[in-house]
Amino acid sequence: MGKTADLTAVQKAIIDTLKQEGKTQKEISERIGCSQSAVSRHLSGKSVGRKKCGRKRCTTRRGDRTLRKIVEKDRFQTLGDLRKQWTESGVETSRATVYRRVQEMGYRCRIPQVKPLLNQKQRQKRLTWATEKQHWTVAQWSKVLFSDESKFCMSFGNQGARVWRKTGEREMPKCLKSSVKYPQSVMVWGAMSAAVNAASYQEILEHFMLPSAEKLYGDEDFIFQHDLAPAHSAKTTGKWFTDHGITVLNWPANSPDLNPIENLWDIVKRKLRDARPNTLDELKAAIEASWASITPQQCHRLIASMPRRIEAVISAKGFPTKY
């Protein structure tokens, strides 16, 4: 039989009090719910310095501090990397022990939040843009036709490297994974395309954007939004908008957190994970079905979030935000 738990400070105080009242050890043990031997040990002073139960800890506090420094140096290391560096520092132990110690320190292995890589100039432009749009109303944002391309893949399982982080550290810069845009792969803009260059983008605008804008806005004026992808910022594309009399919203670079359509792409991609398409045709059909399931209420809520997105960018001084 293993050892019983040590007496608490409250139990010890009660034992002392009852002993002074003349109670027997048996009466005291029944009163506080412990063994008579525990009462005896306390009164005789033998319970002081009692050895702890269980297996001896195989690492020292100093070694644990070394592991913490290793984790803090690079949050994206694998468990094997952590064990290797800890071993090189003089602490020989198993992967399981490394994992337990990291858990004890409060770190959890999580998929990192992906944020665009922004330099100081881009952050300043975002901050200036947000300040200019700070007083736009939801009604004004409702006049903007937001657009975007998104890449869709057949496989959704590979989510890349993971990060060691504590609760509340999701947005901490050292725990973020930077993203850089590359205009390649299969992209979707209301249709499926192998690539989007200036000429094909203008064809998409002609055959899909204009009919959509006419259906949504009729004869009313609207503002078209797109990002600064090469096909969008080409001179010929700019001339196309001028020739068609369409106002284009100036847009800061690398700012997906400001575009509410990004949230719609997320909804579609989450649904595709459940669909698990096996062929390109199934992928196309699943994308169309997922997009069609998005309700007008969801779109209205996202447009209504624009003032909050603007305030978030201003508060973050141009840095990426949670949106």
PLY file of the C-alpha trace (Angstrom):
ply
format ascii 1.0
element vertex 323
property float x
property float y
property float z
element edge 322
property int vertex1
property int vertex2
end_header
0.00 0.00 0.00
1.29 3.47 -0.86
1.70 6.26 1.60
-1.32 8.38 2.50
-1.44 12.06 1.66
0.26 14.49 4.04
-1.87 16.46 6.49
-2.86 19.94 5.46
-2.03 23.02 7.52
-5.70 23.27 8.55
-5.79 19.62 9.70
-2.62 20.10 11.75
-4.08 23.18 13.45
-7.28 21.26 14.32
-5.25 18.36 15.74
-3.31 20.74 18.00
-6.52 22.39 19.17
-8.32 19.12 19.90
-5.27 17.75 21.73
-5.28 20.81 24.00
-8.97 20.11 24.70
-7.97 16.66 25.97
-9.25 14.59 23.05
-7.68 11.19 22.39
-5.83 10.41 19.15
-8.67 8.10 18.09
-11.28 10.83 18.65
-9.13 13.35 16.79
-8.60 11.03 13.80
-12.35 10.35 13.54
-13.09 14.06 13.84
-10.85 15.22 10.97
-11.10 12.07 8.81
-7.52 10.79 8.84
-5.71 7.77 10.28
-4.77 7.60 13.94
-1.14 7.02 12.93
-1.14 10.32 11.02
-2.32 12.11 14.16
0.37 10.34 16.18
3.13 11.27 13.72
2.09 14.91 13.78
1.95 15.12 17.57
5.33 13.38 17.90
6.92 15.55 15.19
7.76 12.58 12.95
5.69 13.87 9.99
8.16 16.73 9.41
10.44 16.15 6.44
8.50 13.14 5.20
9.73 11.90 1.81
7.54 12.43 -1.22
5.93 9.52 -3.04
6.50 8.62 -6.67
9.40 8.48 -9.12
12.29 10.91 -8.73
12.32 13.77 -11.26
14.99 13.07 -13.88
15.77 16.72 -14.75
16.94 19.62 -12.62
15.55 23.15 -12.44
18.68 24.38 -14.16
18.16 21.91 -16.99
14.52 22.96 -17.32
15.58 26.61 -17.60
17.91 25.62 -20.43
15.04 23.93 -22.26
12.89 27.03 -21.87
15.63 29.13 -23.53
15.86 26.61 -26.38
12.08 26.83 -26.98
12.07 30.64 -26.80
14.92 30.85 -29.31
12.78 29.33 -32.07
9.12 28.50 -31.47
8.87 26.47 -34.70
11.23 23.64 -33.71
10.05 20.07 -33.71
10.12 17.87 -30.60
13.13 16.09 -32.08
14.96 19.39 -32.55
14.28 20.38 -28.92
15.53 17.04 -27.63
18.70 17.24 -29.76
19.63 20.71 -28.51
18.78 19.82 -24.92
21.01 16.74 -25.19
23.84 18.87 -26.61
23.52 21.13 -23.56
24.15 18.13 -21.31
20.65 16.86 -20.49
20.14 13.30 -21.76
16.45 12.36 -21.73
13.61 10.93 -23.82
11.23 12.64 -26.23
8.38 11.96 -23.80
10.20 13.83 -21.04
10.91 16.76 -23.36
7.22 16.90 -24.23
6.16 16.78 -20.55
8.56 19.55 -19.57
7.43 21.79 -22.43
3.81 21.17 -21.42
4.62 21.98 -17.78
6.04 25.33 -18.94
2.68 26.15 -20.50
3.59 25.65 -24.18
1.21 23.86 -26.54
1.92 22.65 -30.07
-0.40 24.65 -32.34
-0.91 25.47 -36.03
0.54 28.98 -36.39
-1.52 31.98 -37.36
-0.50 33.06 -40.87
0.12 36.76 -41.39
1.46 38.63 -44.46
5.06 39.80 -44.32
4.99 43.61 -44.06
7.93 46.00 -44.16
7.90 49.40 -42.46
6.87 51.26 -45.63
3.89 48.92 -46.17
2.80 49.26 -42.54
2.89 53.04 -42.84
0.80 52.94 -46.04
-1.74 50.67 -44.32
-1.94 53.06 -41.38
-2.38 56.09 -43.68
-5.04 54.29 -45.72
-6.95 53.25 -42.59
-6.82 56.77 -41.20
-8.27 58.13 -44.45
-11.11 55.58 -44.35
-11.68 55.85 -40.58
-14.97 57.73 -40.90
-16.48 55.71 -43.75
-19.90 54.37 -42.83
-21.26 50.87 -43.45
-23.47 52.41 -46.15
-20.37 53.68 -47.96
-18.65 50.30 -47.68
-21.80 48.69 -49.08
-21.03 50.50 -52.34
-17.73 48.65 -52.67
-17.60 45.48 -54.76
-14.84 43.45 -53.10
-12.93 40.94 -55.20
-10.08 38.50 -54.80
-8.52 35.34 -56.16
-7.90 32.29 -54.00
-5.91 29.12 -54.55
-7.70 25.80 -54.13
-5.81 22.52 -53.80
-6.86 18.90 -53.95
-5.25 18.16 -50.56
-6.13 19.97 -47.34
-4.18 17.84 -44.87
-0.72 19.44 -44.98
-0.85 22.49 -42.76
2.93 22.94 -42.44
5.12 23.52 -39.41
3.61 23.94 -35.95
4.54 26.43 -33.26
5.07 26.14 -29.50
3.03 28.85 -27.79
1.22 29.61 -24.55
-2.37 30.70 -24.01
-2.80 34.29 -25.22
0.25 34.21 -27.53
-1.61 33.52 -30.80
-0.91 37.01 -32.20
2.62 37.32 -30.76
5.06 38.12 -33.64
7.45 35.26 -32.77
4.52 32.80 -33.01
3.26 34.00 -36.41
4.04 32.41 -39.74
4.73 35.00 -42.45
3.02 34.59 -45.81
4.17 35.96 -49.15
1.85 36.11 -52.17
2.81 34.36 -55.40
0.41 34.78 -58.37
0.54 31.15 -59.50
-1.31 27.80 -59.19
-5.02 27.22 -59.76
-6.91 30.37 -58.81
-10.63 31.11 -58.49
-12.35 34.40 -59.31
-15.92 33.41 -59.95
-14.46 30.91 -62.44
-11.60 28.41 -62.57
-8.34 29.38 -64.28
-4.86 27.90 -64.58
-3.27 31.36 -64.27
-4.31 35.00 -64.14
-2.36 37.50 -66.24
-3.38 41.01 -67.31
-5.20 39.87 -70.46
-7.11 36.99 -68.84
-7.95 39.15 -65.80
-9.53 41.78 -68.05
-11.52 39.03 -69.76
-12.77 37.86 -66.34
-13.76 41.45 -65.50
-15.60 41.79 -68.81
-17.55 38.55 -68.63
-18.07 38.08 -64.88
-17.46 41.26 -62.90
-19.53 43.61 -65.08
-22.62 41.34 -65.14
-22.30 40.84 -61.36
-22.00 44.58 -60.74
-25.02 45.29 -62.93
-27.05 42.68 -61.09
-26.01 43.99 -57.65
-26.02 47.76 -58.23
-28.06 48.35 -61.38
-27.57 51.94 -62.58
-26.10 53.08 -59.25
-22.42 53.97 -58.93
-20.13 51.50 -57.20
-16.44 51.24 -56.28
-14.44 48.21 -57.34
-11.84 46.74 -55.00
-8.96 44.47 -55.86
-5.48 43.96 -54.43
-2.11 44.85 -55.96
-1.40 41.56 -57.73
0.62 42.11 -60.95
-2.38 41.39 -63.21
-4.44 43.98 -61.29
-1.85 46.75 -61.27
-0.85 46.38 -64.95
-1.20 49.57 -67.03
-3.52 47.84 -69.49
-5.82 46.82 -66.62
-5.87 50.41 -65.35
-6.80 51.58 -68.84
-9.61 48.99 -68.97
-11.19 50.46 -65.82
-10.81 54.00 -67.17
-12.38 53.07 -70.48
-15.35 51.47 -68.66
-15.77 54.40 -66.26
-15.28 52.27 -63.13
-13.84 53.77 -59.94
-11.21 51.57 -58.31
-10.61 51.71 -54.56
-6.96 52.39 -53.72
-5.73 49.45 -51.69
-2.68 48.92 -49.43
-0.33 46.05 -50.31
-0.43 42.74 -48.44
-3.67 43.50 -46.62
-5.91 40.41 -46.73
-7.07 41.23 -43.18
-8.85 44.28 -44.59
-10.72 42.39 -47.30
-13.95 40.72 -46.04
-14.03 38.35 -49.00
-11.09 36.52 -47.40
-13.52 35.36 -44.74
-15.77 33.92 -47.43
-12.85 31.98 -48.89
-12.22 30.55 -45.42
-15.84 29.41 -45.20
-15.60 27.71 -48.60
-12.30 25.99 -47.77
-13.62 24.69 -44.45
-16.55 23.11 -46.26
-14.21 21.60 -48.85
-12.30 19.80 -46.10
-15.50 17.94 -45.30
-16.26 17.30 -48.99
-12.81 15.78 -49.73
-12.94 16.03 -53.56
-10.86 13.42 -55.41
-10.90 14.86 -58.95
-10.65 18.32 -60.47
-14.29 18.17 -61.57
-15.36 17.25 -58.02
-13.25 20.13 -56.71
-14.94 22.61 -59.07
-18.40 21.32 -58.15
-17.61 21.47 -54.43
-16.34 25.07 -54.74
-19.47 26.17 -56.58
-21.75 24.43 -54.06
-19.89 25.89 -51.08
-19.94 29.40 -52.55
-23.65 29.13 -53.36
-24.41 28.18 -49.75
-23.12 31.53 -48.43
-26.10 33.63 -47.33
-26.70 37.37 -47.94
-26.75 37.80 -44.15
-23.18 36.52 -43.92
-22.11 39.02 -46.59
-23.88 41.88 -44.82
-22.19 41.03 -41.52
-18.76 40.99 -43.15
-19.31 44.34 -44.87
-20.51 45.76 -41.54
-17.17 44.68 -40.02
-15.17 47.15 -42.16
-15.20 50.02 -39.60
-13.88 47.57 -36.97
-11.16 46.35 -39.34
-10.11 49.95 -39.96
-9.92 50.69 -36.22
-7.92 47.48 -35.65
-5.28 48.52 -38.20
-5.01 51.97 -36.62
-4.68 50.46 -33.13
-2.01 48.03 -34.43
-0.13 50.95 -36.09
-0.27 49.23 -39.47
0.68 45.74 -38.33
-1.48 42.74 -39.39
-4.65 42.25 -37.36
-6.73 39.24 -36.28
-9.11 39.63 -39.22
0 1
1 2
2 3
3 4
4 5
5 6
6 7
7 8
8 9
9 10
10 11
11 12
12 13
13 14
14 15
15 16
16 17
17 18
18 19
19 20
20 21
21 22
22 23
23 24
24 25
25 26
26 27
27 28
28 29
29 30
30 31
31 32
32 33
33 34
34 35
35 36
36 37
37 38
38 39
39 40
40 41
41 42
42 43
43 44
44 45
45 46
46 47
47 48
48 49
49 50
50 51
51 52
52 53
53 54
54 55
55 56
56 57
57 58
58 59
59 60
60 61
61 62
62 63
63 64
64 65
65 66
66 67
67 68
68 69
69 70
70 71
71 72
72 73
73 74
74 75
75 76
76 77
77 78
78 79
79 80
80 81
81 82
82 83
83 84
84 85
85 86
86 87
87 88
88 89
89 90
90 91
91 92
92 93
93 94
94 95
95 96
96 97
97 98
98 99
99 100
100 101
101 102
102 103
103 104
104 105
105 106
106 107
107 108
108 109
109 110
110 111
111 112
112 113
113 114
114 115
115 116
116 117
117 118
118 119
119 120
120 121
121 122
122 123
123 124
124 125
125 126
126 127
127 128
128 129
129 130
130 131
131 132
132 133
133 134
134 135
135 136
136 137
137 138
138 139
139 140
140 141
141 142
142 143
143 144
144 145
145 146
146 147
147 148
148 149
149 150
150 151
151 152
152 153
153 154
154 155
155 156
156 157
157 158
158 159
159 160
160 161
161 162
162 163
163 164
164 165
165 166
166 167
167 168
168 169
169 170
170 171
171 172
172 173
173 174
174 175
175 176
176 177
177 178
178 179
179 180
180 181
181 182
182 183
183 184
184 185
185 186
186 187
187 188
188 189
189 190
190 191
191 192
192 193
193 194
194 195
195 196
196 197
197 198
198 199
199 200
200 201
201 202
202 203
203 204
204 205
205 206
206 207
207 208
208 209
209 210
210 211
211 212
212 213
213 214
214 215
215 216
216 217
217 218
218 219
219 220
220 221
221 222
222 223
223 224
224 225
225 226
226 227
227 228
228 229
229 230
230 231
231 232
232 233
233 234
234 235
235 236
236 237
237 238
238 239
239 240
240 241
241 242
242 243
243 244
244 245
245 246
246 247
247 248
248 249
249 250
250 251
251 252
252 253
253 254
254 255
255 256
256 257
257 258
258 259
259 260
260 261
261 262
262 263
263 264
264 265
265 266
266 267
267 268
268 269
269 270
270 271
271 272
272 273
273 274
274 275
275 276
276 277
277 278
278 279
279 280
280 281
281 282
282 283
283 284
284 285
285 286
286 287
287 288
288 289
289 290
290 291
291 292
292 293
293 294
294 295
295 296
296 297
297 298
298 299
299 300
300 301
301 302
302 303
303 304
304 305
305 306
306 307
307 308
308 309
309 310
310 311
311 312
312 313
313 314
314 315
315 316
316 317
317 318
318 319
319 320
320 321
321 322
